[in-house]
């Protein structure tokens, strides 16, 4: 295993290129020579964030609708009826999961977007580097290997 200048849970940067990581093992390497352009900017942390946001909104809507139906059942129907504990807990789970999905989908951070020679685009989050205060050390090393192909909006 080669040594990386910088390593996150998703990728590592070495002298040869950008290494995609799974459980700290390299499964794909993109050499610097094959990278056409790199842009560092603020963006969505998550891939397919629109789908996750839609699912989160749907889960919250379901939870709120179920809470409304429980309210109608308890306070607007004059007859006394029984309800089980499970029916009272049902709206809690979609509300919690939906809230977490909405939070994750709307979270922004610093991302690196790059395009290779074939036009394939990819995006990686730099949240871990920012959290560990390594972003200032990361940019000069990337600039050294990429030169004018690197642009930054920070």
C-alpha positions as CSV (number, residue, x, y, z in Angstrom):
1,X,0.0,0.0,0.0
2,X,1.4,3.3,-1.0
3,X,1.6,6.3,1.3
4,X,-0.8,9.2,0.7
5,X,-0.2,12.8,1.3
6,X,-3.8,13.2,2.3
7,X,-6.4,10.5,3.0
8,X,-10.1,10.6,3.7
9,X,-12.6,7.7,3.9
10,X,-13.4,8.2,0.1
11,X,-10.0,9.0,-1.5
12,X,-6.3,9.5,-1.0
13,X,-3.8,11.8,-2.8
14,X,-0.3,10.6,-3.7
15,X,2.4,11.6,-6.1
16,X,0.9,9.4,-8.8
17,X,-2.8,10.5,-8.7
18,X,-6.1,10.4,-6.9
19,X,-6.9,7.0,-5.4
20,X,-10.5,5.9,-4.6
21,X,-10.6,4.1,-1.3
22,X,-12.8,1.6,0.3
23,X,-11.9,0.6,3.8
24,X,-8.5,2.3,3.3
25,X,-7.8,0.0,0.3
26,X,-7.3,1.4,-3.2
27,X,-9.8,0.1,-5.8
28,X,-9.3,2.7,-8.5
29,X,-6.6,5.2,-9.4
30,X,-6.9,8.2,-11.6
31,X,-3.4,9.4,-12.6
32,X,-2.8,13.2,-12.8
33,X,-2.0,12.9,-16.5
34,X,-5.5,11.7,-17.2
35,X,-7.2,14.5,-15.3
36,X,-8.4,17.2,-17.7
37,X,-9.7,19.8,-15.2
38,X,-10.2,20.2,-11.5
39,X,-12.5,22.6,-9.7
40,X,-12.7,23.2,-5.9
41,X,-15.9,24.8,-4.8
42,X,-18.7,24.8,-2.3
43,X,-21.4,22.3,-3.2
44,X,-23.7,19.5,-2.1
45,X,-21.9,16.9,0.0
46,X,-24.0,14.0,-1.2
47,X,-24.4,12.4,-4.6
48,X,-28.1,12.1,-5.8
49,X,-29.1,14.7,-3.2
50,X,-32.4,15.5,-5.0
51,X,-33.6,11.9,-4.6
52,X,-32.7,11.8,-0.9
53,X,-34.4,15.2,-0.4
54,X,-37.5,14.0,-2.1
55,X,-37.6,10.8,0.0
56,X,-37.1,12.9,3.1
57,X,-39.9,15.3,2.3
58,X,-42.2,12.3,1.5
59,X,-41.4,10.7,4.8
60,X,-42.0,13.9,6.8
61,X,-45.3,14.4,4.9
62,X,-46.4,10.9,5.7
63,X,-45.5,11.4,9.4
64,X,-47.4,14.7,9.6
65,X,-50.4,13.2,7.8
66,X,-50.5,10.3,10.2
67,X,-50.2,12.7,13.2
68,X,-53.2,14.7,11.8
69,X,-55.2,11.5,11.4
70,X,-54.4,10.6,15.1
71,X,-55.5,14.0,16.2
72,X,-58.8,13.6,14.3
73,X,-59.2,10.2,15.8
74,X,-58.7,11.4,19.4
75,X,-60.3,14.8,19.5
76,X,-62.9,15.0,16.8
77,X,-64.7,11.7,17.1
78,X,-67.0,11.7,20.0
79,X,-67.1,7.9,20.6
80,X,-64.5,6.4,22.8
81,X,-62.2,4.1,20.9
82,X,-59.0,2.3,21.8
83,X,-55.7,2.7,20.0
84,X,-52.5,0.6,20.4
85,X,-49.1,1.9,21.3
86,X,-47.7,0.9,17.9
87,X,-50.2,3.2,16.1
88,X,-48.9,6.1,18.2
89,X,-45.3,5.3,17.4
90,X,-45.8,4.9,13.6
91,X,-45.4,8.6,12.8
92,X,-42.2,9.1,14.9
93,X,-40.0,6.9,12.7
94,X,-40.8,8.5,9.3
95,X,-40.5,12.0,10.9
96,X,-37.0,11.2,12.3
97,X,-35.8,9.4,9.1
98,X,-37.2,12.1,6.9
99,X,-35.7,14.9,9.0
100,X,-32.3,13.2,8.8
101,X,-32.6,12.8,5.0
102,X,-33.5,16.4,4.6
103,X,-30.6,17.5,6.7
104,X,-28.1,15.3,4.8
105,X,-29.4,16.3,1.4
106,X,-29.2,20.0,2.1
107,X,-25.8,20.0,3.7
108,X,-23.1,21.9,1.8
109,X,-19.4,21.6,2.1
110,X,-16.2,22.1,0.0
111,X,-16.1,19.5,-2.8
112,X,-13.5,18.7,-5.5
113,X,-15.0,18.1,-9.0
114,X,-12.7,16.8,-11.7
115,X,-13.1,15.7,-15.3
116,X,-10.9,13.1,-17.0
117,X,-9.8,12.9,-20.6
118,X,-12.9,10.9,-21.7
119,X,-15.2,13.5,-20.2
120,X,-16.2,11.5,-17.2
121,X,-17.0,13.8,-14.2
122,X,-16.7,12.9,-10.6
123,X,-17.1,14.7,-7.3
124,X,-15.5,14.1,-3.9
125,X,-16.2,15.7,-0.6
126,X,-13.4,17.6,1.2
127,X,-15.4,17.7,4.5
128,X,-12.9,15.5,6.4
129,X,-9.9,17.6,5.3
130,X,-11.8,20.8,6.3
131,X,-12.7,19.3,9.6
132,X,-9.1,18.3,10.3
133,X,-7.8,21.7,9.2
134,X,-5.8,20.2,6.4
135,X,-7.3,22.1,3.5
136,X,-4.7,24.8,3.5
137,X,-2.0,22.1,3.2
138,X,-4.0,20.1,0.6
139,X,-4.4,22.9,-2.0
140,X,-0.6,23.6,-2.7
141,X,0.1,19.9,-3.2
142,X,-2.8,19.6,-5.6
143,X,-1.6,22.8,-7.4
144,X,1.9,21.3,-7.7
145,X,0.6,18.2,-9.5
146,X,-2.1,19.8,-11.6
147,X,-0.8,23.3,-12.4
148,X,-3.2,25.4,-14.4
149,X,-5.8,22.6,-14.6
150,X,-6.8,23.4,-11.0
151,X,-9.3,26.3,-10.4
152,X,-10.7,27.2,-7.0
153,X,-13.8,29.2,-6.0
154,X,-12.9,29.5,-2.3
